[in-house]
Amino acid sequence: MEKGFIQYVALIVIVLVIVFLSQGGNLLNLFGKGKTFTFINGAVQKGQEYLAKSSGWVADKVFPNIASEVEKRGEMAKEGIDGQKEKITESVSEKIKNYFSGVTNSILHPGTPQNCPPAQTPAGQ
């Protein structure tokens, strides 16, 4: 299997070399002396123009949409967090109230079975 794969790769390389060498005259015209830099400079200028246009479009169209969406989501998150804070506060205050109620009940009614469960004695005593 590897031998066949290597043969196919070698065949593809040979075909590409033949195609490249057959275009030698045309390649020299395209990238002749001084033409390479003109070609590259033109491409760089076009790229800069597109970049300037796209950055303006992003600043005008995309950023306002993102900013409004972030603001909206931030308000929703803040409301959710505030709701969770309220639930936690209520839960903690209810537990504190129940604790002190139990302490008060055990002081006012000592010895009531529900206030103080009987002590467990070790087996055999």
C-alpha positions in Angstrom: 0.0 0.0 0.0 2.8 2.4 0.9 4.6 1.6 -2.4 1.6 2.5 -4.4 1.1 5.7 -2.4 4.7 6.8 -3.0 4.4 6.1 -6.7 1.3 8.3 -7.0 2.9 11.1 -5.1 6.0 10.9 -7.4 3.8 10.9 -10.5 2.0 14.0 -9.3 5.3 15.8 -8.6 6.6 14.9 -12.0 3.4 16.2 -13.7 3.6 19.5 -11.7 7.2 20.0 -12.6 6.4 19.5 -16.3 3.5 22.0 -16.1 5.7 24.5 -14.3 8.6 24.2 -16.8 6.2 24.5 -19.8 4.9 27.8 -18.4 8.4 29.3 -18.0 8.0 32.0 -20.6 4.7 33.1 -19.2 5.9 33.1 -15.6 8.8 35.4 -16.6 6.4 37.9 -18.2 4.2 37.9 -15.1 7.1 38.1 -12.6 9.7 39.7 -14.8 12.3 42.2 -13.6 10.5 45.0 -11.7 7.0 43.5 -12.3 7.0 41.5 -9.2 7.2 44.5 -6.9 4.5 46.4 -9.0 2.3 43.3 -8.7 2.8 43.1 -4.9 2.4 46.8 -4.3 -0.9 46.8 -6.2 -2.1 43.9 -4.1 -1.1 45.6 -0.9 -2.9 48.8 -1.9 -6.1 46.9 -2.8 -5.8 45.0 0.5 -5.4 48.3 2.4 -8.5 49.8 0.6 -10.6 46.8 1.5 -9.4 46.8 5.1 -10.3 50.5 5.5 -13.7 49.9 4.0 -14.4 46.8 6.1 -13.2 48.5 9.4 -15.5 51.4 8.7 -18.4 49.0 8.1 -17.6 47.0 11.3 -17.5 50.3 13.3 -20.8 51.4 11.8 -22.8 48.2 11.7 -21.4 45.5 13.9 -20.2 47.3 17.1 -23.6 49.1 17.8 -25.4 45.7 17.5 -22.9 44.0 19.7 -23.0 46.8 22.3 -26.8 46.9 22.5 -26.9 43.1 22.8 -24.3 43.1 25.5 -26.2 45.8 27.4 -29.4 43.8 27.2 -27.8 40.6 28.3 -26.0 42.4 31.1 -29.3 43.7 32.5 -30.8 40.2 32.3 -27.9 38.8 34.1 -28.0 41.5 36.8 -31.7 40.8 37.4 -31.0 37.1 37.7 -28.2 37.7 40.2 -30.4 40.0 42.2 -33.1 37.4 42.4 -30.6 34.8 43.5 -29.3 37.2 46.2 -32.9 37.7 47.5 -33.5 33.9 47.6 -30.3 33.3 49.5 -31.0 36.1 52.0 -34.5 34.7 52.6 -33.2 31.2 53.1 -30.4 32.3 55.5 -32.8 34.5 57.5 -35.3 31.6 57.7 -32.6 29.2 59.0 -31.4 31.7 61.5 -35.0 32.3 62.7 -35.6 28.5 63.0 -32.4 28.1 65.0 -33.2 30.8 67.5 -36.8 29.6 67.7 -35.4 26.1 68.6 -33.0 27.6 71.2 -35.8 29.7 72.7 -38.2 26.7 72.8 -35.6 24.5 74.5 -35.0 27.2 77.1 -38.7 27.8 77.8 -39.7 24.1 77.7 -36.7 22.1 79.0 -36.9 18.3 78.9 -39.6 18.2 76.2 -38.7 15.2 74.0 -38.9 17.0 70.7 -36.5 19.7 72.0 -33.8 17.3 73.3 -33.7 13.8 71.9 -32.7 11.2 74.5 -29.0 10.5 74.7 -27.8 7.3 73.1 -26.1 5.0 75.5 -23.5 2.5 74.3 -24.8 -1.0 74.0 -24.1 -3.2 77.0 -24.3 -0.6 79.7 
